[in-house]
Amino acid sequence: MPRIERKLIGIFGRINAGKSTCMNLLTRQETSLVDPQPGTTADIKSALMEIHAVGPVELLDTAGLDEVSPLGQKKRRKTLAALTEVDLAVLVVDPVQTLLLGDPAVEDAIVTIAHHHDRRLCVVLNRRADGAEHLRASGATWSEARRFALSVLPDRAGTPVLELDLADRERSGELAAFLASAVGPAADATPLLPMVHRHGAVVLHIPLDEESPSGRLLRPQEMAMEALLRAGVPVGLYRVDLSLARCSNPAVVERQRRNFVGFLASFERCGGVQLVLTDSQAIDLMNAWVPGEISLTTFSIMMVNQTACGDMSVFIDGTRALDTLRAGDRVLIAEACNHDRIAEDIGTVQLPRKLAAAVPGLEFDHAFGREFPESAELRRYRLAIHCGGCMIRPQKLAARVARLREAGIPVTNYGLALSWYEGKATLGRVLAPWPSVRRGAE
């Protein structure tokens, strides 16, 4: 089940500037409610579509940044978080509205944050049909309103600007073409397993413990199988019973080991095994049982490499902080998906238990799903440990990493942390297959 990488386009602006109308014009349907009543957009609305010149995109219609109620402040925080994640920020401005209010602070804030986070920016000037009437009453001209609205742009010549009546349904194609030009070319997709070749099998070790859902595999496991099959690489699946493999009976443990090693040996007649890809929680067993000549890494590392667009350097650097942890330090464990935590859950049970055994006195907090602390809150942590990120977009992972960097907090990954726990040699082994890591060491 490969994930579809979509360009993320967010629509921002003040209340009643025309943001939802912009969304509806682009999608050619009433995706967002439009009403003169302020605050109609209660939360971020999302729409998936295809813009032919771009490919798959996700559109975000956000709440107005100038809503002053307590609920409005909550909406504002979500909108600003979205602004740090998008590939393109579309600033929708009603120049007449902005001029009559006499303060472009909302527009200036959006421009400033977009530039600070290096987000692409474009401006859509909403030339409403009734704008001329309002201008006559004020004694101003459209040209003055336009100039006032665009005064917030530090590079007025370099920021794409489109002027149209967003309520004109005949302008949908023009708007789509404008956004396609502003968002820029699509980046090449990051390969899931760039190190594999057709000579030799890849074995996926999938424990299927109490945490595994019934009737399906986890997304990284399905993604790995699909990528390998498309590449024409032989795939083997194996399940070691972890409870038996770690029991106190040496004969039972040895039987588990012998069966697994025998499975690896069965591929020798067709080129052998080039790589074992394992669940991170089994890295202790796999490091001991997989022969040294066979490469070894984890699903979590595979996913964070792809979600980080092939650059794991910040997560690798973050593992150094594991060596400096002391009693009383707080560690944030972040998992991007939502599910009920049962049995030997990696994030809530295994990682805290292993790290507490290595460094007694550590304190742990958790962030699940879409929630992630603000920079000011992050400063109380000594380290963050993030999952592979298979359920979030690369843009969201990049925004989280940027927030951690801003707070001065190192970040590592589930697979890297569990490998570090087994020793530096194990950590080096799971990183060795990755081409970017090898190039960085040269």
C-alpha positions as CSV (number, residue, x, y, z in Angstrom):
1,M,0.0,0.0,0.0
2,P,2.2,2.8,-1.2
3,R,1.3,6.2,0.2
4,I,0.5,8.9,-2.4
5,E,2.8,11.9,-1.9
6,R,0.7,15.0,-2.3
7,K,1.6,18.7,-2.6
8,L,0.1,20.4,0.4
9,I,-1.5,23.8,-0.5
10,G,-2.9,25.9,2.4
11,I,-5.3,28.8,2.0
12,F,-4.8,31.6,4.6
13,G,-6.1,35.0,5.4
14,R,-8.4,37.0,7.6
15,I,-12.1,36.3,8.3
16,N,-14.3,36.7,5.3
17,A,-11.5,37.4,2.9
18,G,-12.7,34.7,0.6
19,K,-10.7,31.6,1.7
20,S,-13.5,29.1,1.5
21,T,-14.7,30.6,-1.7
22,C,-11.2,30.1,-3.1
23,M,-11.4,26.4,-2.0
24,N,-14.8,26.0,-3.6
25,L,-13.7,27.6,-6.9
26,L,-10.7,25.3,-7.1
27,T,-12.6,22.1,-6.3
28,R,-15.7,23.2,-8.3
29,Q,-18.0,22.2,-5.5
30,E,-19.1,23.4,-2.1
31,T,-16.2,21.8,-0.2
32,S,-16.3,24.6,2.4
33,L,-19.3,26.5,3.8
34,V,-19.4,30.1,2.8
35,D,-21.4,32.6,4.9
36,P,-21.0,36.3,5.8
37,Q,-21.2,35.3,9.5
38,P,-17.6,35.5,10.9
39,G,-15.9,32.3,12.0
40,T,-17.8,30.0,9.7
41,T,-14.7,27.8,9.2
42,A,-14.6,26.1,12.6
43,D,-11.5,24.0,11.9
44,I,-9.1,23.2,9.1
45,K,-11.0,21.7,6.2
46,S,-9.2,19.3,3.8
47,A,-9.9,18.3,0.2
48,L,-8.0,15.9,-2.0
49,M,-7.8,16.6,-5.7
50,E,-5.6,16.4,-8.8
51,I,-4.2,19.5,-10.5
52,H,-3.0,18.2,-13.8
53,A,0.1,20.4,-14.0
54,V,1.1,19.4,-10.4
55,G,-0.3,15.9,-9.7
56,P,-2.1,14.9,-6.4
57,V,-2.6,17.8,-4.0
58,E,-4.3,18.3,-0.6
59,L,-6.0,21.6,-0.1
60,L,-6.4,23.1,3.4
61,D,-9.0,25.8,4.1
62,T,-8.0,27.4,7.4
63,A,-9.8,29.6,9.9
64,G,-9.3,33.4,9.8
65,L,-6.3,34.5,11.9
66,D,-8.1,37.6,13.2
67,E,-10.9,35.8,15.2
68,V,-10.5,37.1,18.7
69,S,-12.7,34.7,20.8
70,P,-11.1,32.0,23.0
71,L,-12.2,29.5,20.3
72,G,-10.6,31.7,17.7
73,Q,-7.3,31.5,19.5
74,K,-7.4,27.7,19.3
75,K,-8.2,27.9,15.6
76,R,-5.3,30.4,15.2
77,R,-2.8,27.9,16.7
78,K,-3.9,25.2,14.3
79,T,-3.8,27.5,11.4
80,L,-0.3,28.7,12.2
81,A,0.9,25.1,12.6
82,A,-0.5,24.3,9.2
83,L,1.3,27.3,7.7
84,T,4.7,25.8,8.8
85,E,3.9,22.5,7.0
86,V,2.5,23.5,3.6
87,D,4.4,23.4,0.3
88,L,2.5,26.5,-0.9
89,A,0.8,29.1,1.3
90,V,-2.0,30.9,-0.6
91,L,-2.7,34.3,1.0
92,V,-6.2,35.3,0.1
93,V,-6.7,39.1,0.5
94,D,-9.8,41.2,0.0
95,P,-7.9,44.5,-0.7
96,V,-11.0,46.6,0.0
97,Q,-11.6,44.9,3.4
98,T,-7.9,45.3,4.3
99,L,-7.8,49.0,3.3
100,L,-11.1,49.9,5.1
101,L,-9.8,48.2,8.3
102,G,-6.6,50.2,7.9
103,D,-4.3,47.5,9.3
104,P,-2.7,44.7,7.2
105,A,-1.3,42.9,10.4
106,V,-3.0,39.6,9.5
107,E,-1.5,39.5,6.0
108,D,1.9,40.7,7.4
109,A,1.9,37.8,9.9
110,I,1.2,35.2,7.3
111,V,3.9,36.6,5.0
112,T,6.4,36.8,7.8
113,I,5.8,33.2,9.1
114,A,5.9,31.8,5.6
115,H,9.2,33.4,4.9
116,H,10.6,32.4,8.3
117,H,9.8,28.8,7.6
118,D,10.9,29.0,3.9
119,R,7.4,28.2,2.6
120,R,6.5,29.1,-0.9
121,L,4.0,32.0,-1.0
122,C,1.5,33.4,-3.5
123,V,-1.2,36.0,-3.2
124,V,-4.8,35.9,-4.5
125,L,-6.5,39.3,-4.5
126,N,-10.2,38.8,-4.2
127,R,-11.8,41.5,-6.4
128,R,-15.4,41.1,-5.1
129,A,-18.2,42.4,-7.3
130,D,-19.4,44.8,-4.6
131,G,-15.9,46.1,-3.8
132,A,-16.3,49.2,-6.0
133,E,-19.4,50.3,-4.1
134,H,-17.5,50.1,-0.8
135,L,-14.5,52.0,-2.2
136,R,-16.7,54.8,-3.5
137,A,-18.1,55.3,0.0
138,S,-14.6,55.5,1.4
139,G,-13.2,57.8,-1.3
140,A,-10.4,55.4,-2.2
141,T,-9.6,53.7,-5.5
142,W,-9.0,50.0,-6.3
143,S,-5.4,50.8,-7.2
144,E,-4.8,52.3,-3.7
145,A,-6.5,49.3,-2.0
146,R,-4.3,46.9,-4.1
147,R,-1.1,48.8,-3.3
148,F,-2.0,48.8,0.4
149,A,-2.7,45.1,0.5
150,L,0.5,44.2,-1.3
151,S,2.6,46.5,0.9
152,V,3.2,43.6,3.3
153,L,5.3,41.7,0.7
154,P,9.0,42.2,1.2
155,D,9.6,41.2,-2.4
156,R,6.6,42.4,-4.3
157,A,8.2,41.7,-7.7
158,G,9.0,38.1,-6.7
159,T,5.8,36.8,-5.1
160,P,3.2,35.5,-7.6
161,V,0.0,37.6,-7.5
162,L,-3.4,36.7,-9.1
163,E,-6.3,39.2,-9.2
164,L,-9.8,37.8,-9.7
165,D,-13.3,37.6,-8.3
166,L,-13.3,34.3,-6.4
167,A,-17.1,34.0,-6.8
168,D,-16.7,33.8,-10.6
169,R,-17.0,30.1,-11.3
170,E,-15.6,30.6,-14.8
171,R,-12.2,31.4,-13.3
172,S,-11.5,28.0,-11.8
173,G,-9.0,26.9,-14.5
174,E,-7.1,30.2,-14.2
175,L,-6.8,29.7,-10.5
176,A,-5.6,26.1,-10.8
177,A,-3.0,27.1,-13.4
178,F,-1.8,30.0,-11.2
179,L,-1.4,27.7,-8.2
180,A,0.4,25.1,-10.3
181,S,2.9,27.7,-11.4
182,A,3.4,29.0,-7.8
183,V,3.8,25.6,-6.2
184,G,6.8,24.7,-8.4
185,P,7.8,21.3,-9.9
186,A,7.2,18.1,-7.9
187,A,10.3,16.7,-6.2
188,D,11.3,13.1,-7.1
189,A,9.9,10.6,-4.7
190,T,12.3,9.2,-2.1
191,P,12.9,5.5,-2.7
192,L,11.7,3.3,0.2
193,L,14.6,0.9,0.0
194,P,17.3,2.4,-2.3
195,M,20.0,-0.1,-1.4
196,V,18.3,-3.3,-2.7
197,H,19.0,-5.0,-6.0
198,R,17.6,-8.0,-7.9
199,H,20.3,-10.4,-6.8
200,G,19.2,-11.9,-3.6
201,A,16.1,-11.9,-1.5
202,V,14.9,-9.5,1.2
203,V,13.4,-11.1,4.3
204,L,10.8,-9.2,6.2
205,H,10.7,-10.3,9.9
206,I,7.2,-9.5,11.1
207,P,6.6,-10.6,14.8
208,L,2.7,-10.4,14.7
209,D,2.4,-9.8,18.5
210,E,-0.6,-8.6,20.5
211,E,-0.2,-5.1,19.1
212,S,-0.6,-6.3,15.5
213,P,-4.0,-5.6,13.9
214,S,-6.0,-8.6,12.8
215,G,-6.7,-9.1,9.1
216,R,-3.9,-6.9,7.8
217,L,-0.3,-6.0,8.2
218,L,1.1,-2.6,9.3
219,R,1.5,0.0,6.7
220,P,5.4,-0.1,6.6
221,Q,5.3,-3.9,6.1
222,E,2.8,-3.6,3.2
223,M,4.8,-0.7,1.7
224,A,8.0,-2.7,1.8
225,M,6.4,-5.7,0.1
226,E,4.9,-3.6,-2.6
227,A,8.1,-1.7,-3.3
228,L,10.2,-4.9,-3.4
229,L,7.7,-6.7,-5.7
230,R,7.7,-3.8,-8.1
231,A,11.4,-3.8,-8.2
232,G,11.5,-7.5,-9.0
233,V,13.2,-8.5,-5.7
234,P,12.4,-11.9,-4.2
235,V,10.6,-11.4,-0.8
236,G,10.4,-13.8,2.1
237,L,8.2,-13.3,5.2
238,Y,9.0,-14.8,8.6
239,R,7.6,-14.6,12.1
240,V,9.7,-15.3,15.1
241,D,7.6,-15.8,18.3
242,L,9.3,-13.2,20.4
243,S,7.9,-14.5,23.7
244,L,9.4,-18.0,23.0
245,A,12.6,-16.5,21.6
246,R,13.1,-14.7,24.9
247,C,11.9,-17.3,27.3
248,S,14.1,-18.9,30.0
249,N,14.2,-22.4,28.3
250,P,17.5,-22.5,26.3
251,A,16.1,-25.4,24.1
252,V,13.0,-23.4,23.1
253,V,15.1,-20.4,22.3
254,E,17.6,-22.4,20.3
255,R,14.7,-24.0,18.3
256,Q,13.4,-20.5,17.4
257,R,16.9,-19.4,16.3
258,R,17.6,-22.6,14.3
259,N,14.3,-22.3,12.4
260,F,14.9,-18.7,11.5
261,V,18.5,-19.3,10.4
262,G,17.4,-22.3,8.4
263,F,14.8,-20.1,6.6
264,L,17.6,-17.6,5.6
265,A,19.7,-20.5,4.4
266,S,16.8,-21.8,2.2
267,F,17.4,-18.8,-0.2
268,E,21.0,-19.8,-1.0
269,R,20.1,-21.6,-4.2
270,C,18.5,-18.4,-5.6
271,G,21.1,-15.9,-4.7
272,G,20.9,-15.8,-0.9
273,V,19.5,-13.0,1.3
274,Q,20.8,-9.5,0.7
275,L,18.8,-7.8,3.5
276,V,16.7,-8.5,6.6
277,L,14.1,-5.9,7.4
278,T,12.8,-6.3,11.0
279,D,10.4,-4.8,13.4
280,S,12.5,-2.6,15.7
281,Q,11.4,-4.4,18.9
282,A,13.2,-7.5,17.6
283,I,16.5,-5.9,16.8
284,D,18.2,-7.7,19.7
285,L,17.4,-11.1,18.3
286,M,17.9,-10.2,14.7
287,N,21.3,-8.7,15.3
288,A,22.4,-11.9,17.0
289,W,20.8,-14.3,14.6
290,V,21.3,-12.7,11.2
291,P,24.8,-13.6,9.8
292,G,27.2,-10.7,9.6
293,E,27.4,-10.8,5.8
294,I,23.7,-10.1,5.5
295,S,22.6,-6.5,5.8
296,L,20.1,-5.6,8.6
297,T,17.9,-2.6,9.3
298,T,14.4,-1.9,10.7
299,F,11.0,-0.8,9.3
300,S,11.1,2.3,11.5
301,I,14.4,3.5,10.1
302,M,13.1,2.7,6.6
303,M,10.1,4.9,7.1
304,V,11.8,7.8,8.8
305,N,14.4,7.9,5.9
306,Q,11.6,8.2,3.4
307,T,9.5,10.6,5.4
308,A,12.6,12.8,6.0
309,C,13.1,12.7,2.2
310,G,16.3,10.6,2.4
311,D,18.1,12.8,5.0
312,M,18.2,11.0,8.4
313,S,21.1,13.1,9.6
314,V,19.2,15.0,12.3
315,F,17.9,11.7,13.7
316,I,21.3,10.0,13.6
317,D,22.8,13.1,15.3
318,G,20.1,12.9,17.9
319,T,21.2,9.4,19.0
320,R,24.3,11.1,20.6
321,A,22.0,12.6,23.1
322,L,21.1,9.1,24.4
323,D,24.7,8.9,25.7
324,T,24.2,12.1,27.8
325,L,20.9,11.4,29.5
326,R,20.9,11.6,33.2
327,A,18.3,11.0,36.0
328,G,15.6,13.6,36.1
329,D,15.8,14.3,32.3
330,R,12.5,14.4,30.5
331,V,12.1,12.5,27.2
332,L,9.3,13.1,24.7
333,I,8.1,10.0,22.8
334,A,6.1,11.0,19.7
335,E,4.0,8.6,17.7
336,A,2.2,10.0,14.6
337,C,-0.7,7.4,14.5
338,N,-3.7,6.9,16.8
339,H,-4.5,3.5,18.2
340,D,-5.2,2.1,21.6
341,R,-2.1,1.0,23.4
342,I,-2.1,-2.6,24.6
343,A,0.4,-5.2,25.7
344,E,4.0,-4.5,24.9
345,D,3.4,-1.3,23.0
346,I,6.8,0.1,21.7
347,G,6.1,3.7,22.5
348,T,4.4,3.5,25.9
349,V,6.0,0.3,27.2
350,Q,9.2,-1.0,25.5
351,L,11.1,2.2,24.9
352,P,10.5,3.7,28.4
353,R,11.3,0.4,30.0
354,K,14.6,0.0,28.1
355,L,15.7,3.6,28.5
356,A,14.8,3.6,32.2
357,A,16.9,0.4,32.6
358,A,19.9,2.1,30.9
359,V,19.4,5.5,32.8
360,P,17.3,5.1,36.0
361,G,15.3,8.2,36.9
362,L,14.3,9.3,33.4
363,E,10.8,10.9,33.0
364,F,8.7,10.3,29.9
365,D,5.9,12.2,28.2
366,H,4.0,11.2,25.0
367,A,2.5,12.9,22.0
368,F,0.1,10.9,19.8
369,G,-1.4,11.6,16.5
370,R,-1.6,15.1,15.1
371,E,-0.8,16.7,18.5
372,F,2.8,18.0,19.0
373,P,4.0,20.5,21.6
374,E,4.9,24.1,20.7
375,S,8.6,25.2,20.7
376,A,8.2,26.8,24.2
377,E,6.9,23.5,25.7
378,L,9.6,21.5,24.0
379,R,12.4,23.2,25.9
380,R,11.7,21.2,29.0
381,Y,12.8,18.0,27.2
382,R,16.3,16.7,26.9
383,L,15.5,14.5,23.9
384,A,12.6,13.6,21.6
385,I,12.2,10.1,20.1
386,H,9.9,10.0,17.0
387,C,8.3,7.0,15.3
388,G,8.9,6.2,11.6
389,G,6.2,8.6,10.6
390,C,4.4,6.3,8.2
391,M,1.0,8.0,8.9
392,I,2.1,11.6,8.4
393,R,3.3,13.6,5.5
394,P,6.9,14.6,5.0
395,Q,5.8,18.2,5.4
396,K,4.5,17.6,8.9
397,L,7.6,15.6,10.0
398,A,9.8,18.5,8.7
399,A,7.7,21.0,10.6
400,R,8.1,19.0,13.8
401,V,11.9,18.7,13.3
402,A,12.1,22.5,12.7
403,R,10.2,23.1,15.9
404,L,12.6,20.9,17.8
405,R,15.6,22.6,16.3
406,E,14.1,26.0,17.2
407,A,13.8,24.8,20.8
408,G,17.3,23.3,20.8
409,I,16.1,19.7,21.4
410,P,17.8,16.7,19.7
411,V,15.5,14.1,18.1
412,T,16.1,10.5,17.2
413,N,13.9,7.6,16.0
414,Y,12.3,4.5,17.5
415,G,14.5,2.1,15.4
416,L,17.6,4.1,16.1
417,A,17.0,4.3,19.8
418,L,16.2,0.6,20.2
419,S,19.4,-0.2,18.2
420,W,21.4,2.2,20.3
421,Y,20.2,0.3,23.4
422,E,21.8,-2.9,22.0
423,G,25.1,-1.1,21.6
424,K,27.0,1.1,19.1
425,A,27.9,-1.8,16.9
426,T,24.2,-2.7,16.4
427,L,23.4,1.0,15.7
428,G,26.2,1.0,13.1
429,R,24.9,-2.2,11.5
430,V,21.3,-1.0,11.0
431,L,22.6,2.3,9.5
432,A,25.2,0.7,7.2
433,P,22.8,-0.3,4.4
434,W,21.6,3.2,3.8
435,P,23.4,5.0,0.8
436,S,23.1,8.5,2.3
437,V,24.7,7.3,5.6
438,R,27.6,5.7,3.6
439,R,28.1,8.8,1.6
440,G,28.2,11.0,4.7
441,A,30.9,8.8,6.2
442,E,33.2,9.1,3.1
